[in-house]
Amino acid sequence: MRYRSQSIAYWYFAVAMCLFGLQLVFGLLTASKYLGPDPLLNFLPFDKTKAIHTNLLIVWVLTGFMGATYYVVPEESRSEIYSVKLGYIQLIAWTLMGVTAVVGYMFGWTAGNKMLEQPFPLKIVVVIVMLMFLYNILMTIKRAGRWTVTEGVLVAGLAFAAILYLPALIEYENYTVSIFYRWWTIHLWVEGVWEMIQGGLLAYLLIRLSGADREVMEKWLYVIVGLVFMAGILGTAHHYYWVGVPHYWLPIGGFFSALEPVALLGMAMYAYFAMRRAGFSHPNSLAVHWTIGSTVFTVFGAGLLGFAHTWPSVNKWTHGTLITAMHGHGAFYGAYAMTVLAMISYTLPHLTSDRKVEGSSIGYWAFWMQVMGMFGMTLSFGTAGIGQVYLERILGLGYLDTQLKLQVHFLMLIATASVFATGAALFIWNFFRTAPRSVAAIDSSTSAPDLAPAGHANSAVSG
Amino acid sequence: MTKRQGRLFFIICTLISATVFIGLTFDSHRRFPGLTNEDKLTPEIIRGKDVWHNNNCINCHTLLGEGGYYAPDLTKITQQRGTPYLTAFLKDPSQFYSEEKHRRLMPNPKLSDAEISEVIAFLDWVGHIDNQGWPPRPIIVSGTTIPGTDVGQPPTHASVSTDPVAQGEALFRSSPPACNACHSIASGANLAGPTLAGLATRAAAIIASPEYKGEAKTPTDYIRESITHPSAYLVPGAMYSANSQSFMPDNFAADLEPQQIDSLVAYLETLK
């Protein structure tokens, strides 16, 4: 870590870790309701715990993205953050917004629009916080007078994310129109600009971890983001199946969604070839695990599991079943949760004291338990979803009776989710295990491993 | 390829996709009023949409297939269950389903009478949106249509046969709303409506019983009366009726041709 103000990132990551833990508590609670009966039916029924579970995900991942940006931008622009104070005020406002939303949902304060449940005043806070953040970052870059493609892609992704939140502020009288614009926010986030953020962070990590040539990496970053947008923007159409929009969205959705895995595969190949060409020269092999793991899991969860039910003639039967939950879990975890965890794993030896660069065995346990647990969870949702499609949609068994026949899959879900949650708990514990570096310690550390020239990282660790 | 070419590729891809997407968005707006019957979007329906949102319904149910996957899809619910049924259900879901049996239950949303009728109006409006004919076959809330039906065969009008019983059976699976959305023909399988297994035999017993106040004299008349005037005789049970009114939709006398009702009666008479 070369710049003092990069330490803001630690506090963003710390908040993200707390919210991640809370997300899993609500996730397990929600999953247990599949087994029923539910003793909390009248206080905390499924709809509330599920809304809290998904909202916490969005908030902690965005917190992680912002923290990562505060770490990346000073290094790329070679400057301290414009205003450290603003960075902390922003974090406090953001956290208060998140906590208020969660407590509000418990007491029925909700906009009741899937993923955009935040009540209107909180949506305004989100916009204000995003503006504060973008102002701080852009002023840093402006003052430094230097920017790289890597940070440009990252910051542009965050700026677009803020812009695409705006349609969510408008109320629509026509439910179909409301659905139409809800996906402008949610889909164009997760299959558009968030992938841009992921691409930017991935390029940063690969340049640092493999010592790959920046020119080459940034050239391909453009190509990958181009592919993502080409498939992702028109791929929005796969959310426009069966909701009351013109018919032509069906073939468009089928075709462009089929291209999306190609873009994601491109991202995985990008990571693989960077590592193969330049070698695993960096000592932080735990961060390498998370980085490569993220791209592989993205191909699986977002690419393959999405493609499995995105063709209109298939989706006609799977639409609105647990098949969607299968894809949702795999995609969000692989593409976004793992990207943030990769950034945290990479930065942690710099942000905290008394920590080995190569990571500890707890770190590896955390990685493998999460990956295996999430793989099992997607299989549980997937098998439950296939059973649901055949029994309910094709044979015509009633919804409630079908769900009763899926109990064994829900048991499997809870078992694998417990493995996942244990892995996540280890990660969180590992994060908080050592104290953050003090400013004095940062000043005295003249050479950090990530600043070493490619291929010489090992020799710099001891410095 | 150079970095410059890479950037050009990114810009061109993004511009083309975004332009096409925005163009189609404009065209969709042109088509929304027709596809969604926007002319029928009354203030009551819009208030119903607010009830739907305020109660976070979407985080359990799905509507147009979008939502929480934890409770039944409600896209066509008003075509499967009449307003009296839905009203009574929303007043107290626990009267209709058992958490012990189904392992999940809808918490009482504690809606006012006005809110209930508004949200039903909203759901009815959603049910008539032109959404490319989804779902491809009805999604049923509870029970089963498997015993005694042609498994996997979609609802269809009997074009293959002129036999009234065959036509009646096809109507049973298709007449709006389909009878088999609420009635099974398997013994003991009560869905939203009572099973129709052995209907013809039971009809004779019902007519003879002192509780029967209708006008039918024969089992055939009784079946016809049950279709055209569902409240003439009420099968006991809080899940079937309230305030002397059956939850069964009463649109059949108006919406079916007399000859179609004849076919339906002919079919139901065979259930002995």
Boltz contact constraints between the chains, C-beta under 6 A:
constraints:
  - contact:
      token1: [A, 36]
      token2: [B, 103]
      max_distance: 6.0
  - contact:
      token1: [A, 36]
      token2: [B, 104]
      max_distance: 6.0
  - contact:
      token1: [A, 37]
      token2: [B, 99]
      max_distance: 6.0
  - contact:
      token1: [A, 37]
      token2: [B, 103]
      max_distance: 6.0
  - contact:
      token1: [A, 41]
      token2: [B, 107]
      max_distance: 6.0
  - contact:
      token1: [A, 42]
      token2: [B, 107]
      max_distance: 6.0
  - contact:
      token1: [A, 45]
      token2: [B, 107]
      max_distance: 6.0
  - contact:
      token1: [A, 46]
      token2: [B, 60]
      max_distance: 6.0
  - contact:
      token1: [A, 46]
      token2: [B, 70]
      max_distance: 6.0
  - contact:
      token1: [A, 47]
      token2: [B, 56]
      max_distance: 6.0
  - contact:
      token1: [A, 47]
      token2: [B, 59]
      max_distance: 6.0
  - contact:
      token1: [A, 47]
      token2: [B, 60]
      max_distance: 6.0
  - contact:
      token1: [A, 50]
      token2: [B, 59]
      max_distance: 6.0
  - contact:
      token1: [A, 50]
      token2: [B, 68]
      max_distance: 6.0
  - contact:
      token1: [A, 51]
      token2: [B, 59]
      max_distance: 6.0
  - contact:
      token1: [A, 110]
      token2: [B, 56]
      max_distance: 6.0
  - contact:
      token1: [A, 112]
      token2: [B, 53]
      max_distance: 6.0
  - contact:
      token1: [A, 112]
      token2: [B, 54]
      max_distance: 6.0
  - contact:
      token1: [A, 112]
      token2: [B, 56]
      max_distance: 6.0
  - contact:
      token1: [A, 114]
      token2: [B, 58]
      max_distance: 6.0
  - contact:
      token1: [A, 173]
      token2: [B, 46]
      max_distance: 6.0
  - contact:
      token1: [A, 174]
      token2: [B, 36]
      max_distance: 6.0
  - contact:
      token1: [A, 175]
      token2: [B, 49]
      max_distance: 6.0
  - contact:
      token1: [A, 176]
      token2: [B, 36]
      max_distance: 6.0
  - contact:
      token1: [A, 177]
      token2: [B, 32]
      max_distance: 6.0
  - contact:
      token1: [A, 219]
      token2: [B, 3]
      max_distance: 6.0
  - contact:
      token1: [A, 219]
      token2: [B, 6]
      max_distance: 6.0
  - contact:
      token1: [A, 222]
      token2: [B, 6]
      max_distance: 6.0
  - contact:
      token1: [A, 222]
      token2: [B, 7]
      max_distance: 6.0
  - contact:
      token1: [A, 222]
      token2: [B, 10]
      max_distance: 6.0
  - contact:
      token1: [A, 223]
      token2: [B, 6]
      max_distance: 6.0
  - contact:
      token1: [A, 223]
      token2: [B, 9]
      max_distance: 6.0
  - contact:
      token1: [A, 225]
      token2: [B, 10]
      max_distance: 6.0
  - contact:
      token1: [A, 226]
      token2: [B, 9]
      max_distance: 6.0
  - contact:
      token1: [A, 226]
      token2: [B, 10]
      max_distance: 6.0
  - contact:
      token1: [A, 226]
      token2: [B, 13]
      max_distance: 6.0
  - contact:
      token1: [A, 229]
      token2: [B, 13]
      max_distance: 6.0
  - contact:
      token1: [A, 229]
      token2: [B, 14]
      max_distance: 6.0
  - contact:
      token1: [A, 229]
      token2: [B, 17]
      max_distance: 6.0
  - contact:
      token1: [A, 230]
      token2: [B, 13]
      max_distance: 6.0
  - contact:
      token1: [A, 230]
      token2: [B, 17]
      max_distance: 6.0
  - contact:
      token1: [A, 233]
      token2: [B, 17]
      max_distance: 6.0
  - contact:
      token1: [A, 233]
      token2: [B, 18]
      max_distance: 6.0
  - contact:
      token1: [A, 233]
      token2: [B, 21]
      max_distance: 6.0
  - contact:
      token1: [A, 234]
      token2: [B, 17]
      max_distance: 6.0
  - contact:
      token1: [A, 234]
      token2: [B, 21]
      max_distance: 6.0
  - contact:
      token1: [A, 242]
      token2: [B, 65]
      max_distance: 6.0
  - contact:
      token1: [A, 242]
      token2: [B, 131]
      max_distance: 6.0
  - contact:
      token1: [A, 242]
      token2: [B, 132]
      max_distance: 6.0
  - contact:
      token1: [A, 242]
      token2: [B, 134]
      max_distance: 6.0
  - contact:
      token1: [A, 243]
      token2: [B, 64]
      max_distance: 6.0
  - contact:
      token1: [A, 243]
      token2: [B, 131]
      max_distance: 6.0
  - contact:
      token1: [A, 244]
      token2: [B, 35]
      max_distance: 6.0
  - contact:
      token1: [A, 244]
      token2: [B, 36]
      max_distance: 6.0
  - contact:
      token1: [A, 244]
      token2: [B, 129]
      max_distance: 6.0
  - contact:
      token1: [A, 244]
      token2: [B, 131]
      max_distance: 6.0
  - contact:
      token1: [A, 245]
      token2: [B, 28]
      max_distance: 6.0
  - contact:
      token1: [A, 246]
      token2: [B, 28]
      max_distance: 6.0
  - contact:
      token1: [A, 246]
      token2: [B, 31]
      max_distance: 6.0
  - contact:
      token1: [A, 316]
      token2: [B, 136]
      max_distance: 6.0
  - contact:
      token1: [A, 319]
      token2: [B, 65]
      max_distance: 6.0
  - contact:
      token1: [A, 320]
      token2: [B, 62]
      max_distance: 6.0
  - contact:
      token1: [A, 320]
      token2: [B, 65]
      max_distance: 6.0
  - contact:
      token1: [A, 320]
      token2: [B, 73]
      max_distance: 6.0
  - contact:
      token1: [A, 322]
      token2: [B, 69]
      max_distance: 6.0
  - contact:
      token1: [A, 325]
      token2: [B, 69]
      max_distance: 6.0
  - contact:
      token1: [A, 395]
      token2: [B, 146]
      max_distance: 6.0
  - contact:
      token1: [A, 395]
      token2: [B, 151]
      max_distance: 6.0
  - contact:
      token1: [A, 396]
      token2: [B, 145]
      max_distance: 6.0
  - contact:
      token1: [A, 397]
      token2: [B, 144]
      max_distance: 6.0
  - contact:
      token1: [A, 398]
      token2: [B, 140]
      max_distance: 6.0
  - contact:
      token1: [A, 398]
      token2: [B, 141]
      max_distance: 6.0
  - contact:
      token1: [A, 398]
      token2: [B, 142]
      max_distance: 6.0
  - contact:
      token1: [A, 398]
      token2: [B, 143]
      max_distance: 6.0
  - contact:
      token1: [A, 398]
      token2: [B, 144]
      max_distance: 6.0
  - contact:
      token1: [A, 399]
      token2: [B, 72]
      max_distance: 6.0
  - contact:
      token1: [A, 399]
      token2: [B, 141]
      max_distance: 6.0
  - contact:
      token1: [A, 400]
      token2: [B, 102]
      max_distance: 6.0
  - contact:
      token1: [A, 400]
      token2: [B, 142]
      max_distance: 6.0
